[in-house]
Each structure stands twice: as C-alpha cells, then as structure tokens.
Amino acid sequence: MLKLRSARRKDLDAITEIYNEAIIKTVATFDTEPKTYEDQKKWFDDHGSKNPILVAELNGVIVGWASLSKWSDRCAYSDTAEISLYVREEYQGKRIGRRLMEAIIKEGKKTGLHTIIARITEGNELSLHLHRSVGFTKIGIMKEVGKKFGKLRDVHLMQKIYKNH
C-alpha cells in the first residue's frame, strides 16, 4: 500500500537516487551532474516550515518524492514556492505522481503559501497534463533557456494560486 509522509533525513539516499535517475535520463531537471548526499543534505536543510518535502513509500521502498522549495530568497516572495516531483522510472504510470502532487499542494496550503510555480521542460506532456489537471495554468514559455543533451530547450511556466487566501 502506498504511504505518503513527510520526508526525513534518513530518506535522503532514496531521494538522491531518484533525483539522480532524472538528471541522467530525462530533461525533467536542468541539473546535468548527479548530486551527492551532501548536496541533497544542504537542499533538505534549506526547506523551512513553508517548504515541505513528501515521500511516497510503497512496501518500505521510497518510490517518489515531491517538494515545495523557496522561489526566491527575496522577502516579498515568501508566500511563493516552486514545485518539484519525481517518481522512480519503474513506478511511473501508477498514479503515484498524481497522489504526491495532490498531497504536496494540500501541504502548501496548510503552510500558508499563496502560489506555486512550476517549470516544465518542453516535450514533457505528461507533466504539463498533470499540472493542468490539478489547477495549474500556463503563464508563459521561456525560450531556449536551458541546454541539456546537446539541445537548447524551452521551459513552460505554470502557476497555481490558492483560492480563499
């Protein structure tokens, strides 16, 4: 049975492994070099009370994670976060990403966030569809802003604003 819960430091090996898989195999992230445990420990520690990290655990194995990270260090952006979501390749297509997305959005609302920003690389139709299906709207395209696997790529910007805030 799938269990969604707050991430703990002991989950960092699995979180790092899942993220590194995405770095090496996909354009879902513009990181190009695998992260170390120390890199991810700093990332984890930088997440404050408004910036939750969740993991999806299936039969004791971490199969995915989602986070809401600071959009900017500038104070005026304190109620804005950027979403990240990754699922192990062999567990994709099983609605784990959708469950993580719904859960992290709820957590963001609980922490008092006003809006979530998503940056999605061109060609990632599944991610664009998932974001639209949970209330994100397209706000623009940044043309040729990142180079990965030898090609300049566009990035779609999407946003979800919490209502009743």
C-alpha positions as YAML, in Angstrom:
chain: A
units: angstrom
residues:
- id: 1
  name: MET
  ca: [0.00, 0.00, 0.00]
- id: 2
  name: LEU
  ca: [1.24, 3.47, -0.89]
- id: 3
  name: LYS
  ca: [2.00, 5.72, 2.06]
- id: 4
  name: LEU
  ca: [2.63, 9.45, 1.67]
- id: 5
  name: ARG
  ca: [4.51, 11.16, 4.50]
- id: 6
  name: SER
  ca: [6.87, 13.96, 5.39]
- id: 7
  name: ALA
  ca: [10.43, 13.25, 4.32]
- id: 8
  name: ARG
  ca: [13.05, 12.56, 6.97]
- id: 9
  name: ARG
  ca: [16.80, 12.88, 6.72]
- id: 10
  name: LYS
  ca: [17.06, 9.07, 6.57]
- id: 11
  name: ASP
  ca: [15.14, 9.24, 3.25]
- id: 12
  name: LEU
  ca: [17.88, 11.30, 1.58]
- id: 13
  name: ASP
  ca: [19.68, 8.34, 0.00]
- id: 14
  name: ALA
  ca: [16.48, 7.32, -1.80]
- id: 15
  name: ILE
  ca: [15.55, 10.92, -2.67]
- id: 16
  name: THR
  ca: [19.04, 11.45, -4.11]
- id: 17
  name: GLU
  ca: [18.90, 8.20, -6.08]
- id: 18
  name: ILE
  ca: [15.52, 9.12, -7.62]
- id: 19
  name: TYR
  ca: [16.69, 12.63, -8.48]
- id: 20
  name: ASN
  ca: [19.95, 11.39, -9.98]
- id: 21
  name: GLU
  ca: [18.00, 9.00, -12.20]
- id: 22
  name: ALA
  ca: [16.06, 12.02, -13.54]
- id: 23
  name: ILE
  ca: [19.27, 14.03, -14.01]
- id: 24
  name: ILE
  ca: [20.92, 11.28, -16.06]
- id: 25
  name: LYS
  ca: [17.94, 10.08, -18.11]
- id: 26
  name: THR
  ca: [15.48, 12.97, -18.53]
- id: 27
  name: VAL
  ca: [15.02, 16.67, -19.21]
- id: 28
  name: ALA
  ca: [12.74, 16.97, -16.16]
- id: 29
  name: THR
  ca: [15.60, 18.78, -14.43]
- id: 30
  name: PHE
  ca: [18.29, 21.00, -15.87]
- id: 31
  name: ASP
  ca: [20.85, 19.69, -13.41]
- id: 32
  name: THR
  ca: [23.38, 17.83, -15.53]
- id: 33
  name: GLU
  ca: [25.64, 16.25, -12.91]
- id: 34
  name: PRO
  ca: [24.43, 13.75, -10.30]
- id: 35
  name: LYS
  ca: [24.01, 15.10, -6.77]
- id: 36
  name: THR
  ca: [25.89, 13.81, -3.76]
- id: 37
  name: TYR
  ca: [24.36, 13.03, -0.40]
- id: 38
  name: GLU
  ca: [25.97, 16.23, 0.92]
- id: 39
  name: ASP
  ca: [24.37, 18.30, -1.86]
- id: 40
  name: GLN
  ca: [20.97, 16.88, -1.02]
- id: 41
  name: LYS
  ca: [21.51, 17.29, 2.73]
- id: 42
  name: LYS
  ca: [22.01, 21.04, 2.19]
- id: 43
  name: TRP
  ca: [18.90, 21.12, -0.06]
- id: 44
  name: PHE
  ca: [16.90, 19.26, 2.60]
- id: 45
  name: ASP
  ca: [18.08, 21.57, 5.39]
- id: 46
  name: ASP
  ca: [17.16, 24.65, 3.32]
- id: 47
  name: HIS
  ca: [13.49, 23.63, 3.41]
- id: 48
  name: GLY
  ca: [11.74, 25.57, 6.14]
- id: 49
  name: SER
  ca: [8.26, 25.38, 7.60]
- id: 50
  name: LYS
  ca: [6.64, 26.74, 4.39]
- id: 51
  name: ASN
  ca: [8.55, 24.33, 2.19]
- id: 52
  name: PRO
  ca: [7.51, 20.73, 2.81]
- id: 53
  name: ILE
  ca: [9.07, 17.63, 1.28]
- id: 54
  name: LEU
  ca: [6.95, 14.49, 0.98]
- id: 55
  name: VAL
  ca: [7.91, 10.95, 0.03]
- id: 56
  name: ALA
  ca: [5.83, 8.14, -1.43]
- id: 57
  name: GLU
  ca: [6.65, 4.83, 0.21]
- id: 58
  name: LEU
  ca: [5.49, 1.50, -1.21]
- id: 59
  name: ASN
  ca: [6.16, -1.62, 0.85]
- id: 60
  name: GLY
  ca: [9.00, 0.11, 2.68]
- id: 61
  name: VAL
  ca: [10.64, 1.49, -0.51]
- id: 62
  name: ILE
  ca: [10.73, 5.20, -1.33]
- id: 63
  name: VAL
  ca: [9.36, 5.34, -4.89]
- id: 64
  name: GLY
  ca: [8.92, 9.09, -5.31]
- id: 65
  name: TRP
  ca: [9.11, 12.49, -3.69]
- id: 66
  name: ALA
  ca: [7.71, 15.99, -4.04]
- id: 67
  name: SER
  ca: [8.81, 19.30, -2.58]
- id: 68
  name: LEU
  ca: [7.87, 22.95, -2.40]
- id: 69
  name: SER
  ca: [11.06, 25.00, -2.45]
- id: 70
  name: LYS
  ca: [11.62, 28.72, -1.98]
- id: 71
  name: TRP
  ca: [11.02, 30.55, -5.25]
- id: 72
  name: SER
  ca: [13.43, 33.31, -4.26]
- id: 73
  name: ASP
  ca: [15.40, 34.50, -1.25]
- id: 74
  name: ARG
  ca: [13.80, 37.94, -1.59]
- id: 75
  name: CYS
  ca: [11.31, 38.51, 1.24]
- id: 76
  name: ALA
  ca: [8.45, 39.63, -0.99]
- id: 77
  name: TYR
  ca: [8.34, 36.11, -2.48]
- id: 78
  name: SER
  ca: [7.94, 34.37, 0.89]
- id: 79
  name: ASP
  ca: [4.44, 33.07, 0.04]
- id: 80
  name: THR
  ca: [5.55, 31.62, -3.32]
- id: 81
  name: ALA
  ca: [7.16, 28.21, -3.82]
- id: 82
  name: GLU
  ca: [8.38, 26.11, -6.72]
- id: 83
  name: ILE
  ca: [7.16, 22.54, -7.02]
- id: 84
  name: SER
  ca: [9.34, 19.52, -7.78]
- id: 85
  name: LEU
  ca: [8.10, 15.98, -8.22]
- id: 86
  name: TYR
  ca: [9.98, 12.83, -9.19]
- id: 87
  name: VAL
  ca: [8.96, 9.16, -9.32]
- id: 88
  name: ARG
  ca: [11.30, 6.22, -9.89]
- id: 89
  name: GLU
  ca: [11.15, 5.19, -13.52]
- id: 90
  name: GLU
  ca: [9.79, 1.70, -12.83]
- id: 91
  name: TYR
  ca: [6.91, 3.13, -10.75]
- id: 92
  name: GLN
  ca: [5.77, 5.78, -13.23]
- id: 93
  name: GLY
  ca: [2.30, 5.48, -14.72]
- id: 94
  name: LYS
  ca: [0.78, 4.11, -11.49]
- id: 95
  name: ARG
  ca: [-0.80, 7.38, -10.26]
- id: 96
  name: ILE
  ca: [1.94, 7.84, -7.64]
- id: 97
  name: GLY
  ca: [2.89, 11.20, -9.15]
- id: 98
  name: ARG
  ca: [-0.74, 12.37, -9.02]
- id: 99
  name: ARG
  ca: [-1.10, 11.34, -5.38]
- id: 100
  name: LEU
  ca: [2.16, 13.11, -4.48]
- id: 101
  name: MET
  ca: [1.08, 16.22, -6.40]
- id: 102
  name: GLU
  ca: [-2.28, 16.40, -4.65]
- id: 103
  name: ALA
  ca: [-0.66, 15.85, -1.25]
- id: 104
  name: ILE
  ca: [2.09, 18.46, -1.69]
- id: 105
  name: ILE
  ca: [-0.47, 21.03, -2.88]
- id: 106
  name: LYS
  ca: [-2.51, 20.42, 0.29]
- id: 107
  name: GLU
  ca: [0.61, 20.79, 2.41]
- id: 108
  name: GLY
  ca: [1.44, 24.08, 0.70]
- id: 109
  name: LYS
  ca: [-1.99, 25.44, 1.51]
- id: 110
  name: LYS
  ca: [-1.61, 24.36, 5.16]
- id: 111
  name: THR
  ca: [1.70, 26.24, 5.44]
- id: 112
  name: GLY
  ca: [0.11, 29.45, 4.19]
- id: 113
  name: LEU
  ca: [1.59, 29.63, 0.71]
- id: 114
  name: HIS
  ca: [-0.27, 31.82, -1.77]
- id: 115
  name: THR
  ca: [1.06, 30.43, -5.06]
- id: 116
  name: ILE
  ca: [3.12, 27.60, -6.53]
- id: 117
  name: ILE
  ca: [5.25, 27.94, -9.65]
- id: 118
  name: ALA
  ca: [6.16, 25.02, -11.93]
- id: 119
  name: ARG
  ca: [8.85, 24.99, -14.60]
- id: 120
  name: ILE
  ca: [8.31, 22.16, -17.10]
- id: 121
  name: THR
  ca: [10.64, 21.40, -19.98]
- id: 122
  name: GLU
  ca: [9.23, 21.31, -23.49]
- id: 123
  name: GLY
  ca: [8.06, 17.89, -24.59]
- id: 124
  name: ASN
  ca: [7.11, 16.74, -21.10]
- id: 125
  name: GLU
  ca: [3.42, 16.41, -21.99]
- id: 126
  name: LEU
  ca: [2.64, 14.12, -19.06]
- id: 127
  name: SER
  ca: [3.87, 16.70, -16.56]
- id: 128
  name: LEU
  ca: [2.02, 19.52, -18.33]
- id: 129
  name: HIS
  ca: [-1.18, 17.46, -18.25]
- id: 130
  name: LEU
  ca: [-0.73, 16.52, -14.58]
- id: 131
  name: HIS
  ca: [-0.21, 20.14, -13.57]
- id: 132
  name: ARG
  ca: [-3.24, 21.32, -15.58]
- id: 133
  name: SER
  ca: [-5.39, 18.57, -14.03]
- id: 134
  name: VAL
  ca: [-4.72, 19.86, -10.50]
- id: 135
  name: GLY
  ca: [-5.40, 23.51, -11.29]
- id: 136
  name: PHE
  ca: [-2.15, 24.95, -12.63]
- id: 137
  name: THR
  ca: [-2.47, 27.42, -15.51]
- id: 138
  name: LYS
  ca: [0.13, 28.22, -18.13]
- id: 139
  name: ILE
  ca: [1.65, 31.66, -17.64]
- id: 140
  name: GLY
  ca: [4.36, 31.65, -20.27]
- id: 141
  name: ILE
  ca: [7.24, 30.00, -22.06]
- id: 142
  name: MET
  ca: [10.90, 30.81, -21.53]
- id: 143
  name: LYS
  ca: [12.52, 30.19, -24.92]
- id: 144
  name: GLU
  ca: [15.77, 28.22, -25.17]
- id: 145
  name: VAL
  ca: [16.79, 28.86, -21.56]
- id: 146
  name: GLY
  ca: [18.48, 25.56, -20.81]
- id: 147
  name: LYS
  ca: [20.76, 23.20, -22.69]
- id: 148
  name: LYS
  ca: [20.54, 19.51, -21.96]
- id: 149
  name: PHE
  ca: [21.55, 16.51, -24.02]
- id: 150
  name: GLY
  ca: [23.02, 18.88, -26.61]
- id: 151
  name: LYS
  ca: [19.85, 20.85, -27.32]
- id: 152
  name: LEU
  ca: [18.58, 24.25, -26.20]
- id: 153
  name: ARG
  ca: [15.18, 23.74, -24.60]
- id: 154
  name: ASP
  ca: [12.14, 25.85, -23.82]
- id: 155
  name: VAL
  ca: [10.57, 25.82, -20.36]
- id: 156
  name: HIS
  ca: [6.86, 26.22, -19.74]
- id: 157
  name: LEU
  ca: [5.91, 28.25, -16.69]
- id: 158
  name: MET
  ca: [2.76, 27.24, -14.85]
- id: 159
  name: GLN
  ca: [1.18, 28.62, -11.70]
- id: 160
  name: LYS
  ca: [-1.38, 27.58, -9.12]
- id: 161
  name: ILE
  ca: [-2.86, 30.25, -6.89]
- id: 162
  name: TYR
  ca: [-4.60, 29.10, -3.75]
- id: 163
  name: LYS
  ca: [-8.13, 30.44, -3.53]
- id: 164
  name: ASN
  ca: [-9.70, 31.66, -0.27]
- id: 165
  name: HIS
  ca: [-6.43, 33.01, 0.99]
...
